[in-house]
Amino acid sequence: MSTTRPKPYLLIDVDGVLNPSISNRQAERAGFVTKRTFDSAGWRYRVFLHRQHGAWLSAMSDRFELAWATTWEGIADREFGPILGLPSLPVASLNLRTHYSKVPGILDFVGDRPFAWLDDCEALALVAVPNLVVHVDDRVGLTLRNLAAARTWAKRLPR
C-alpha cells in the first residue's frame, strides 16, 4: 500500500512579488489593476495587481498547494485573491509582532512539508525541510521564469 505525499506548498508573497515597486504610469502600461486598501494597522496602501498572475499561479496547483506567506496575511486572501481569480488559500501566520523575519512563521506553517517560496527579499538558513526560495525582482514582479524555477525544483522531489 503506497501513501501519496501531500503536494509541496507554493508560498506567495504580495509586496514585490504580486505588487511590484513600479510607478502608476508603469503599472497602467503593463495592465496592472490598482487596489486601494488598508492593512491590519489601518494604514492606507496602493497595491498593483495583474490578473495574469492569478492565472499563472492557478496553473501551478497541479504541482503545488498554494498558500499566502505575506505580511498582508488574511487581507491577501480576502482582497487580493478575488482580483487575481484565486480561490481562498491557506494563510501562513507570520507573527511579525514577535519575530523580525517571516521565516519562523513560515516554518511553523509548513511543518515537515517541502515548499517553494516566492519572495523578493528573504533568505532561509539551513532547514531540514526541502525548500526553494525563488527570488522575485521587486522592480518587475512575478514572472513565468520564477514559476518555471519552482516547477523544475518540485519535479525533482520524491513523490
Stockholm file with secondary structure:
# STOCKHOLM 1.0

chainA/1-159         MSTTRPKPYLLIDVDGVLNPSISNRQAERAGFVTKRTFDSAGWRYRVFLHRQHGAWLSAMSDRFELAWATTWEGIADREFGPILGLPSLPVASLNLRTHYSKVPGILDFVGDRPFAWLDDCEALALVAVPNLVVHVDDRVGLTLRNLAAARTWAKRLPR
#=GR chainA/1-159 SS CCCCCCCCEEEECCBTTTBCSCCHHHHHHHTCEEEEEECTTSCEEEEEECHHHHHHHHHGGGTCEEEECSTTTHHIIIIIHHHHTCCCCCBCCCCTTTCSSSHHHHHHHHTTSCEEEEESSCCCCCCSSCEEEEECCTTTCCCHHHHHHHHHHHHTSCC
#=GC SS_cons         CCCCCCCCEEEECCBTTTBCSCCHHHHHHHTCEEEEEECTTSCEEEEEECHHHHHHHHHGGGTCEEEECSTTTHHIIIIIHHHHTCCCCCBCCCCTTTCSSSHHHHHHHHTTSCEEEEESSCCCCCCSSCEEEEECCTTTCCCHHHHHHHHHHHHTSCC
//
